[in-house]
Amino acid sequence: MGDLTMLAAAGIDLLICIVAMGLAAWVSWRVGRVSVVDVVWGLAFVAVAVVLAVVSGQWLSALLAVLVTIWGTRLALHIHRRSRGHGEDPRYAALIGDAGFATVIGKVFVVQGLAVFVVSLPLMTAAAYDVRWPWLVAVGVVVWLVGLVFEAVGDAQLAAYKRLPRDEKPPVMQTGLWRYTRHPNYFGDACVWWGIWLAGALSLGWLPGLLTIVAPLAMTYFLAFATGARLLERTMMQRPGYPEYAARTSMLVPLPPRG
């Protein structure tokens, strides 16, 4: 057991989530775009990981802070560059409809703040408990690295596709990693947090691992069904060629194309 208790770690995490999403809601109201929350999303995890590492002094917390900072900073910068000069993200437009800003706060900012808190559970346990199985830390780092590569390469391939001249651009991106999964960036994101769970929770013992497995499960659910792939595909299915692409390509986990 470390010097920082799990309750204290949870309190720090909750406070950071409230401040981060409060700032995101204020910026969203000022600029008129809910999608600014996507930039804050990754940075909120960075803040949680770094503060817990500093307060706890645990070597595992410091390692996780490095991993989360690399992931969260890359993601925030990528989303900021991608969304600059554009309007509202179609996912959020479909989610909120004509709802007032008070409803938006509940549907988006409160939900995302709670999601950051839950997904950060392995960061809390790593700050409060000692490592029992160091080899699982190494396994977790490998899974995290696989996820980061999938996410970064998938984003880069999609960005290159979008830069193609209109007359040279296929109607649907389906080369590279996108040949094997319709959402390699979301798959990579999920792997990152399964790796964080392996290194920051299961490596501490069976009980911390079982009590926090909701964290990577929640992240995977958000990426696949809540604000991620399923929501995005409501719009994508209207694009010529996308239904056929979806019929032969795995939604999340990379698999050989069907048919």
Secondary structure as the mmCIF struct_conf table of DSSP 4:
data_model
#
loop_
_struct_conf.conf_type_id
_struct_conf.id
_struct_conf.beg_label_comp_id
_struct_conf.beg_label_asym_id
_struct_conf.beg_label_seq_id
_struct_conf.end_label_comp_id
_struct_conf.end_label_asym_id
_struct_conf.end_label_seq_id
BEND BEND1 ASP A 3 LEU A 4
HELX_RH_AL_P HELX_RH_AL_P1 MET A 6 VAL A 31
TURN_TY1_P TURN_TY1_P1 GLY A 32 GLY A 32
HELX_RH_3T_P HELX_RH_3T_P1 VAL A 34 VAL A 36
HELX_RH_AL_P HELX_RH_AL_P2 VAL A 37 SER A 56
HELX_RH_AL_P HELX_RH_AL_P3 TRP A 59 SER A 83
TURN_TY1_P TURN_TY1_P2 ARG A 84 GLY A 85
HELX_RH_AL_P HELX_RH_AL_P4 PRO A 90 ILE A 96
TURN_TY1_P TURN_TY1_P3 GLY A 97 ASP A 98
HELX_RH_AL_P HELX_RH_AL_P5 PHE A 101 VAL A 104
HELX_RH_PI_P HELX_RH_PI_P1 ILE A 105 VAL A 110
HELX_RH_AL_P HELX_RH_AL_P6 VAL A 111 VAL A 119
TURN_TY1_P TURN_TY1_P4 SER A 120 SER A 120
HELX_RH_AL_P HELX_RH_AL_P7 LEU A 121 ALA A 128
BEND BEND2 TYR A 129 TYR A 129
BEND BEND3 ARG A 132 ARG A 132
HELX_RH_AL_P HELX_RH_AL_P8 PRO A 134 ARG A 163
BEND BEND4 LEU A 164 LEU A 164
HELX_RH_3T_P HELX_RH_3T_P2 ARG A 166 GLU A 168
BEND BEND5 PRO A 171 VAL A 172
BEND BEND6 THR A 175 THR A 175
HELX_RH_3T_P HELX_RH_3T_P3 GLY A 176 ARG A 179
TURN_TY1_P TURN_TY1_P5 TYR A 180 TYR A 180
STRN STRN1 THR A 181 THR A 181
BEND BEND7 ARG A 182 ARG A 182
HELX_RH_AL_P HELX_RH_AL_P9 PRO A 184 GLY A 200
TURN_TY1_P TURN_TY1_P6 ALA A 201 ALA A 201
HELX_RH_3T_P HELX_RH_3T_P4 LEU A 202 LEU A 204
HELX_RH_AL_P HELX_RH_AL_P10 TRP A 206 THR A 212
TURN_TY1_P TURN_TY1_P7 ILE A 213 ILE A 213
HELX_RH_AL_P HELX_RH_AL_P11 VAL A 214 TYR A 221
HELX_RH_PI_P HELX_RH_PI_P2 PHE A 222 ALA A 226
BEND BEND8 THR A 227 GLY A 228
HELX_RH_AL_P HELX_RH_AL_P12 ALA A 229 MET A 236
TURN_TY1_P TURN_TY1_P8 MET A 237 GLN A 238
BEND BEND9 ARG A 239 ARG A 239
TURN_TY1_P TURN_TY1_P9 PRO A 240 GLY A 241
HELX_RH_AL_P HELX_RH_AL_P13 TYR A 242 ARG A 248
BEND BEND10 THR A 249 THR A 249
STRN STRN2 SER A 250 SER A 250
BEND BEND11 MET A 251 VAL A 253
HELX_LH_PP_P HELX_LH_PP_P1 PRO A 256 ARG A 258
#
